[in-house]
Structures are given as C-alpha cells and as structure tokens.
Amino acid sequence: QVQLVESGGGLVQAGGSLRLSCAASRSIFSFFRMGWYRQAPGKQRELVAAIDIGGSANYEDSGKGRFTISRDNAKNTVYLQMNSLKPDDTAVYYCNAVSIGLDYWGQGTQVTVSS
C-alpha cells in the first residue's frame, strides 16, 4: 500500500508564499505522474499542477506564473511552491500519484489565505 503524506499547509496572508511537500512511501519513479489537487468548500476537486516521470509539468490556469511543481527523486518527494497567494487559493490541497491502473491520494493539507 502506498502512502502519500502532505505537509506545509497553513495560514498565510494574501501575497505570501507556502511550499507544500508530498512524501511518498516508495520510489516516485513507480508513478508515471504526480500532482497536486485542491478542493475548496462547496466546490469540486480540481487539478492545480502535475509533473510526469520525465519532469514535464503542467498547471491549471489560475496557478500559472505563481505556482511551481517540482520533484526530488532521491527523497521520493514532490513539492508545490506557491507564491503570490490569493484568498481564492484557500482550499485543502491533496497530493496524487498515478501508476498503471492505480490512483493514490494523500490525506490533504489545509491552505488558508487571509485577505
């Protein structure tokens, strides 16, 4: 069973930054894609950013230019650097890992951006 453990969430003022971490219990080379999703109250879960095994990244439009996803293969960890945070970024952020036929999720970490 794979475990994904997120950390780094918290309360920050608008314009501030946070770095989320997602530590996997096995080599992240076993996943062809890892990503960050978020879910705000009353809204559907949405993709924020994803990175594939080759290091190519894609971003949801609202995060482009502000968020950066990266991976440290030696630490089996994926990061989401979030800058210029806005109140609309307030949500629970979930780490996701995809391997062939399987989809794994972390427990989520709360990000709250105050105005």
N, C-alpha and C positions, 0 to 999 in steps of 0.2 A: 504494500500500500504506500502510495506516495503522499508525503506531507509537504504542504507549502505554507510557510509561516511568514506573514507580513509584519512589518514594523515601520515606525517612522511617522505615523499619523499624529495628529494633534490639533491644537487651536493656534491659528495664526491670523494676523491682521491682513487686510487686503494689501496687495503689493509685496507681501512676504514670500518666503520660499520654504519648501519642505522637500526632503528626499525620502521616498518610500523604498523599502527593501523587501525582497521576497526570497527567502532561503528555501531551497528545495532539499528533500531528504535523499536525493540521488543525483547523479550527474545530469546537468541540464542538456547535455548532448543527446540524451534519450528523448528529448522533446523537439519536434520539428518547429514548434512555435511557442513562445511565451508572451503573455500580455498582461496589461492592466485594464480592468473594467471598473466602472463606478455605478453606484445606484443611489440616487437622491430620494428622499421621502416622496412617495406617490408617483414615482417615475420608474420606467423600465431600466434594467441594467444596460449600460452602453459601453462599447469599446472606447478606451482612451488612447492606448498605444499598444503596439505589438512589435515583436522582434523575432526574426526567424533564426534558424540554426546557423545561417551564414552571416548573420549580423545586420541584415537589411531590416529597416524599421518603417512602420507606417503609423500615422497619427490621425485621430479624429480632428475635424476642422477646428474646434474650439481650443484645442491644445497646441496646434501648430505654432511654432515660434516661441512657445512658453515652456513646453514640456519636452524632456529628453529621456528616452528609454535606452538602457544600456545593460550589458551582461558581463559578469565576471565568471568565466568558465571555471577557473581554479577554485572559486568559493561557492560554486553552484548557486549563484545569486543573481537576480535581476533587479535593477533599480529603476525608479521613476523620479527624475529630478523635475520638480515643479517650481517654476518661477512666476513672478507677477501674478500671484494668486488672486482670484476674484471670489466674491461671495457665491456666485453661481457654481464654483468648483466644490462647494460643500457637498459631501456625499460619503458613503462607505466605499472604499477602494478595495477591490479584490484582485488577487493575483490568479492567473490562469495559465495552465500548461497543457499542451496538446501533444499526444503521441498517437500512433496509428490506432484508431478506433476508441481511444480513451481521452477523457477530458477531466482535468483535475482543477480544484478550486481551493484557495485558502479561506480562512475564516473572516477575512476582511479587517480593515483598519479605518477608523473614522478620521476624516479630514474636515475640519470646520474653519471656514474663513469668515472673520468678522469684518463688518464694514466700518 
